[in-house]
């Protein structure tokens, strides 16, 4: 059943040259919005050129301060972000950066969940032990952003079937789901296995990225 989607509008568009630690650089534009239902400061990053007749490639990336900024090896978030920027730039589309730290529970609660994981719980069990849902993320604002950007049909760069289900329930057609690579390390192996087992995530071979 489709949910009613409130309209959002574009607020600002500004250039955002991007440069990563491995030397990869790409021009981009960062876009803010008015009318997002949760009042959050979520942004879209426009990358590459969308080719006529092709569905724009969209990556919905939930904020992860520890992984995206500090390079945490407990998760694959920073590596997925880096991969997504290049792949979206090559295909043409948008990175939607949502302020949903810790699967929607916030930074401090995520750190509390990490402590519980160190005591033996998995990432979903730890959230539940703190009184949250296993995954509290809601993608209504992502659907609003997609509509505000003039899209109703996208190719989604994601391993997570819940994103597809939520977007389609909000009236966005997901023409194709494109898997991200498997950014495995001994440190995040249990985390990735849990995402596959409990979240039905499906990974693709890790692509070669340009420096």
ZAMITI-961717 format. One record per residue (C-alpha): y, z, x. Coordinates in steps of 0.1 Angstrom, whole numbers, padded with zeros to 4 digits. Each point is the difference from the previous one (the first is absolute). Last residue first. Example, Ala and Ser with C-alpha at 12.3 -4.5 7.8 and 13.67 -1.06 7.14 Angstrom:
2
rec y->-0011 z->0071 x->0137;
rec y->-0034 z->0007 x->-0014;
END
This chain:
211
rec y->0068 z->-0075 x->0428;
rec y->-0019 z->-0021 x->-0026;
rec y->-0027 z->0016 x->-0021;
rec y->-0037 z->-0008 x->0000;
rec y->-0014 z->0009 x->-0033;
rec y->-0022 z->0031 x->-0006;
rec y->-0032 z->-0011 x->-0019;
rec y->0005 z->0006 x->-0037;
rec y->-0001 z->0034 x->-0018;
rec y->-0010 z->0009 x->-0036;
rec y->0012 z->0033 x->-0015;
rec y->-0022 z->0014 x->-0028;
rec y->0021 z->0032 x->0000;
rec y->-0029 z->0025 x->0004;
rec y->-0023 z->-0018 x->0024;
rec y->0024 z->-0024 x->0017;
rec y->0029 z->0024 x->0002;
rec y->-0025 z->0027 x->0012;
rec y->-0013 z->-0023 x->0028;
rec y->0036 z->-0006 x->0011;
rec y->0008 z->0037 x->0002;
rec y->-0033 z->0007 x->0018;
rec y->0008 z->-0026 x->0026;
rec y->0036 z->0010 x->0006;
rec y->-0004 z->0018 x->0034;
rec y->-0028 z->-0022 x->0013;
rec y->0022 z->-0030 x->-0006;
rec y->-0001 z->-0028 x->-0027;
rec y->0028 z->-0023 x->-0011;
rec y->-0021 z->-0020 x->-0024;
rec y->0022 z->-0030 x->-0010;
rec y->0019 z->-0005 x->-0032;
rec y->-0017 z->-0015 x->-0030;
rec y->0016 z->-0028 x->-0021;
rec y->-0001 z->0005 x->-0038;
rec y->0007 z->-0032 x->-0019;
rec y->0019 z->-0011 x->-0031;
rec y->0012 z->0035 x->-0008;
rec y->0018 z->-0005 x->-0032;
rec y->0027 z->0026 x->-0007;
rec y->0001 z->0013 x->-0035;
rec y->0000 z->0038 x->0006;
rec y->-0038 z->0003 x->-0005;
rec y->-0003 z->-0028 x->0026;
rec y->0019 z->0020 x->0025;
rec y->-0021 z->0031 x->-0007;
rec y->-0033 z->-0017 x->0004;
rec y->0010 z->-0019 x->0031;
rec y->0013 z->0031 x->0017;
rec y->-0032 z->0019 x->-0010;
rec y->-0021 z->-0026 x->0017;
rec y->0013 z->0011 x->0035;
rec y->-0006 z->-0022 x->0030;
rec y->0034 z->-0016 x->-0003;
rec y->0021 z->-0030 x->0006;
rec y->0007 z->-0011 x->-0036;
rec y->0005 z->-0037 x->-0009;
rec y->0027 z->0000 x->-0027;
rec y->0008 z->-0010 x->-0035;
rec y->0030 z->0012 x->-0021;
rec y->0027 z->-0004 x->0026;
rec y->0038 z->-0002 x->-0003;
rec y->0008 z->0028 x->0026;
rec y->0008 z->0023 x->-0029;
rec y->-0035 z->-0006 x->-0014;
rec y->-0016 z->0010 x->0033;
rec y->0022 z->0030 x->0003;
rec y->-0010 z->0012 x->-0034;
rec y->-0037 z->-0005 x->0008;
rec y->0005 z->0021 x->0031;
rec y->0018 z->0026 x->-0019;
rec y->-0029 z->0003 x->-0024;
rec y->-0024 z->0004 x->0030;
rec y->-0010 z->0036 x->-0005;
rec y->-0016 z->0020 x->0029;
rec y->-0017 z->0033 x->-0008;
rec y->-0032 z->-0007 x->0018;
rec y->-0026 z->0029 x->0000;
rec y->0022 z->0016 x->-0027;
rec y->0018 z->0031 x->0011;
rec y->-0009 z->0037 x->-0002;
rec y->-0001 z->0006 x->0038;
rec y->-0038 z->-0002 x->-0001;
rec y->0003 z->-0034 x->-0017;
rec y->0021 z->-0013 x->0029;
rec y->-0026 z->0013 x->0025;
rec y->-0029 z->-0015 x->-0019;
rec y->0016 z->-0034 x->0002;
rec y->0006 z->0001 x->0038;
rec y->-0034 z->0015 x->0007;
rec y->-0006 z->0037 x->0003;
rec y->-0014 z->0015 x->0032;
rec y->0024 z->0027 x->0013;
rec y->0021 z->-0026 x->0018;
rec y->0003 z->-0018 x->-0033;
rec y->0015 z->0032 x->-0015;
rec y->0026 z->0000 x->0028;
rec y->0007 z->-0037 x->-0007;
rec y->0005 z->0009 x->-0037;
rec y->0027 z->0025 x->0010;
rec y->0017 z->-0028 x->0020;
rec y->-0002 z->-0022 x->-0031;
rec y->0016 z->0028 x->-0021;
rec y->0029 z->0001 x->0025;
rec y->0004 z->-0038 x->-0001;
rec y->-0001 z->-0006 x->-0038;
rec y->-0028 z->-0002 x->-0025;
rec y->0001 z->-0037 x->-0009;
rec y->-0030 z->-0013 x->0021;
rec y->0014 z->0021 x->0029;
rec y->0035 z->-0014 x->-0001;
rec y->0010 z->-0022 x->-0029;
rec y->0034 z->-0014 x->0009;
rec y->-0011 z->-0036 x->-0006;
rec y->0006 z->-0028 x->0024;
rec y->-0005 z->-0034 x->-0017;
rec y->-0007 z->-0026 x->0027;
rec y->0010 z->-0034 x->-0014;
rec y->-0010 z->-0037 x->0001;
rec y->-0005 z->-0029 x->0023;
rec y->-0033 z->-0008 x->0016;
rec y->0008 z->0006 x->0037;
rec y->0025 z->0028 x->-0008;
rec y->-0025 z->0016 x->-0023;
rec y->-0027 z->0000 x->0027;
rec y->0024 z->0013 x->0027;
rec y->0014 z->0028 x->-0021;
rec y->-0035 z->0009 x->-0014;
rec y->-0016 z->0005 x->0034;
rec y->0027 z->0024 x->0012;
rec y->-0002 z->0019 x->-0033;
rec y->-0038 z->0001 x->0002;
rec y->0001 z->0014 x->0036;
rec y->0025 z->0027 x->-0010;
rec y->-0021 z->0010 x->-0031;
rec y->-0035 z->0001 x->0017;
rec y->-0004 z->0038 x->-0002;
rec y->-0006 z->0030 x->0023;
rec y->0013 z->-0020 x->0030;
rec y->0036 z->0009 x->-0008;
rec y->0025 z->-0025 x->0014;
rec y->0030 z->0023 x->-0006;
rec y->0020 z->-0024 x->-0021;
rec y->-0024 z->-0019 x->-0023;
rec y->-0030 z->0024 x->0004;
rec y->0017 z->0034 x->-0003;
rec y->0028 z->-0012 x->-0023;
rec y->-0024 z->-0017 x->-0023;
rec y->0018 z->-0019 x->-0028;
rec y->-0021 z->-0019 x->-0024;
rec y->-0003 z->-0037 x->0008;
rec y->-0002 z->-0026 x->-0028;
rec y->-0006 z->-0033 x->0018;
rec y->0010 z->-0032 x->-0018;
rec y->-0009 z->-0036 x->0009;
rec y->0020 z->-0024 x->-0022;
rec y->-0022 z->-0024 x->-0020;
rec y->0001 z->-0035 x->0012;
rec y->0014 z->-0031 x->-0018;
rec y->0031 z->-0002 x->0020;
rec y->-0002 z->0020 x->0033;
rec y->0013 z->0035 x->0002;
rec y->0020 z->0003 x->0032;
rec y->-0004 z->0029 x->0024;
rec y->0005 z->0036 x->-0008;
rec y->0020 z->0018 x->-0027;
rec y->-0002 z->0038 x->0003;
rec y->0000 z->0019 x->-0032;
rec y->0013 z->0035 x->-0003;
rec y->-0008 z->0033 x->-0018;
rec y->0028 z->0026 x->-0003;
rec y->-0015 z->0020 x->-0028;
rec y->0015 z->0004 x->-0035;
rec y->-0035 z->0001 x->-0016;
rec y->0006 z->-0029 x->-0024;
rec y->0017 z->-0023 x->0024;
rec y->0033 z->-0011 x->-0016;
rec y->0019 z->-0012 x->0030;
rec y->-0016 z->-0016 x->0030;
rec y->0002 z->-0004 x->0038;
rec y->-0009 z->-0030 x->0020;
rec y->-0006 z->-0003 x->0037;
rec y->0002 z->-0035 x->0016;
rec y->-0022 z->-0011 x->0028;
rec y->0000 z->-0016 x->0035;
rec y->-0031 z->0005 x->0021;
rec y->-0009 z->0016 x->0033;
rec y->-0034 z->0009 x->0016;
rec y->0004 z->0017 x->0033;
rec y->-0028 z->0025 x->-0003;
rec y->0024 z->0028 x->-0009;
rec y->0013 z->-0019 x->-0031;
rec y->0033 z->-0018 x->-0006;
rec y->0014 z->-0008 x->-0034;
rec y->0034 z->-0017 x->-0007;
rec y->0011 z->0013 x->-0034;
rec y->0026 z->-0021 x->-0018;
rec y->0015 z->0016 x->-0032;
rec y->-0008 z->-0004 x->-0037;
rec y->0015 z->0026 x->-0024;
rec y->-0005 z->0012 x->-0036;
rec y->-0027 z->-0023 x->-0014;
rec y->-0008 z->0008 x->-0036;
rec y->-0026 z->0021 x->-0018;
rec y->-0014 z->-0007 x->-0035;
rec y->-0023 z->0025 x->-0017;
rec y->-0036 z->-0010 x->-0002;
rec y->-0020 z->0006 x->-0032;
rec y->-0036 z->0008 x->0008;
rec y->-0028 z->-0026 x->-0003;
rec y->-0034 z->0010 x->-0014;
END
